[in-house]
Amino acid sequence: MPRKPLIPPINSRTRVVRTNVSVLSIYDIETGAEKVISSHTMSRETVGVENPFKQYEEEFIFKSYTVEQMAARCNISESAFKHHFYEHYHTTPYQWLRMQRLSLAAQTLVEEDLSIKQISNKYQFSKESHFIKCFKQQFGLTPKNFRKEYRK
């Protein structure tokens, strides 16, 4: 049985489904098919080990923190932060942040009418050109073409 969409329809045929911050997929209402556009494991499920970063994830994504500031926010040293972050997310803080921001940007492109520049600013990309380059590298399409493709 198809998963119930979590977000209102883009149009009468498709919906964007966000299962968590890092998985973005398109759900076709007529066929029941779901196409995963982006997927990245947010954290490993470790029995008995609490993720000390979980409570700060959203804050880190939407604010422009350095790794040093993120470590200070978690009350641990920068080297300990990097070590524990990698243990939980299997990637560096910078790569994780970029993936989360790109996934949210992809969702925003499909759901909202913001300009590419507004979206790049919203998700902490310093230059629109850098955002476009990273986006194309991650999704294989420029933000403009991604919007055209998935807003149909």
PEJO-V819410 format. One record per helix or strand of 3 or more residues. SS is the DSSP state (H for helix, E for strand). FROM is the first residue (numbers start at 0). LEN is the number of residues. If there is no record, write none. Layout:
# PEJO-V819410
ss = <SS/SS>
from = <FROM/FROM>
len = <LEN/LEN>
This chain:
# PEJO-V819410
ss = <E/E/E/H/H/H/H/H/H/H>
from = <13/22/33/53/66/77/92/115/127/142>
len = <7/6/6/9/7/12/19/7/12/8>
